[in-house]
Amino acid sequence: MIGHAGEERLKEAFQSHLQETEVQAQRLEQLIAEVNEGDVDDKKDPIITALIGSGENIVSESDEGPVRDAGLIATAQKIEHYEIASYGSARDWARILGLNQDAEMLQKTLDEEKHADELLTSISQQTNRCGANRCSMIRSLSATHRFGNARIE
């Protein structure tokens, strides 16, 4: 999504979160290995895979600009919300099982995901305003063009 975002702040947010995600993955692999006697399976989550596919569809079906950026943000936020729910549940299970260090590690990841979601919301509000202003300007120019040449008698 980084290469397809048009707005610079969005590209930076995607890049920063990618780096954060790599650290989170290492953290989770360590946690799973400890709980699962060293066995870390690398299965892909089908829901995340589908959400990423949604982002790919947005890229293929839209031109670069605020509309595409809004679609990419929506897709990224769907992923964040899914991750927030997943990490929140896992944290709660860790607490119930008395795995307090694991719960703290999951809470840290949960906090990072919530922060990413808040940043995307901020960027989305700005991007949507820009997109709305652009559409409004295009409609205005189109109306001026249509009616500017009309004769009123």
Protein Blocks (a to p, Z undefined) as FASTA:
>chain_A
ZZmpmblklmmmmmmmmmmmmmmmmmmmmmmmmmnnopacfbdcfklmmmmmmmmmmmmm
pccdjklmmmmmmmmmmmmmmmmmmmmmmmmmmmmnopaklmmmmmmmmmmmmmmmmmmm
mmmmmmmmmmmmmmmmmmmmmmmmmmmmpccZZ
